């Protein structure tokens, strides 16, 4: 498969997938996208379905990932390594549980089904663990002239997932930038608890400013060459593609055509679901649940995107002014109308979106244990808010809510609403026992370049 830039398009240069993973951002500042999305025929869908029914949930997820990703890697230098990459990245499960109040009777036949896809069982308790591990394993197998230097801007969970995935790997350094006032205390600890080849900086600014600094550095040819710079943000195609796997896995396990409600910040995770649907896997409507950062909602409503700064909310990992991956969506779908009504998709499935206020996030957190039988993070609460609104309005579609992070990462937001402490998963507890250190960094032109040396 060949890869092109969103800004050069079909008239621009074409590179291999390995080259795109190695570079991260295209030289013209665009985001890499497949020249064409490889369609999955019925035999491939059946093959993925057989893999999804493997009784071993970890092996099943890795096998589905291999089936889904094989057409993208076909003919690439990494093609032979794909099975090993999938086993390394998808080495923990993505379980799904039914959503129902604890005291409720079992669901009647024909009644709407609601599930929650738990993507927080990795080492840093966030969905980003899967793709970060995939990208780290891939880059380790792609030859480089010298040391690689991975730059990461994070609004909360990306940085720690990337740090964990790359920590201790040879010939690679990682620099993480995060907003000093924009992450939870536990997120900040996780961002600063890695040493060795990982360095973290708390930036005196917003996530948008962190992201701009990274993009400026990646867009400087001299700096990029001198330091072997690349990205592990969701602007990297190596982060986006693997995320298709758990959507296909979840859809095929249900045996019908479920729709998904996905908390969305920088929009890479949800775009992976849309691509999985677009290549032909049985996925229905997709609903984007955002916080008060409404760029995705407004684009779907108006077709316009205006530059804006992010707004801080209790769902901080989604505090993104303008999502980077919206550029990828608009490249394939310049106008939102056909996505909204389904006329622009192969299956006729739609794309919807809605934002949630801070008060609604807290109410959804407080109400989740009683109504749905779960305790969730603030981002997943955004999705549950919309599920409740849809059900109350008579929507009977099969919905799967995507749980993007473990609630224990946000005790200062979650615990006051649910009235009790949230138990730490063992992997997260181990990281929180490590000493944490992060350096201060001011926002400014050339600041990151001076740090890089």
Secondary structure, DSSP 4 states (H G I P E B T S, - for coil): -EEEETTTGGGS--EEHHHHHHHSS-TTS--EEESSPPPP-HHHHHHHHHHHT-SSHHHHHHHHHHHHHHHHHTTSTTGGGHHHHHHHHS-S---EEE---TTPPPPPTTS--EEEEE---STTSBTHHHHHHHHHHHHHHS--SS-EEEEEEESSSHHHHHHHHHTT-TTEEEEEEEETTSS-HHHHHHHHS--TTEEEEEESS-HHHHHHHHHHHHT-HHHHHHHTEEE-STTSHHHHGGGHHHHHHHHHHHTS--EEEEE-SSSHHHHHHHHHHHHT-S---EEEEE-S--HHHHHHHHS----------SSGGG--SS-TTHHHHHHH-SSSHHHHHSTTSSS---EEEEE--HHHHHHHHHHHHHHTS----HHHHHHHHHHHHHHHTT--S-EEEEE-B-GGGGHHHHHHHHTSPPPPPHHHHHHHTS----EEE---TTHHHHHH-
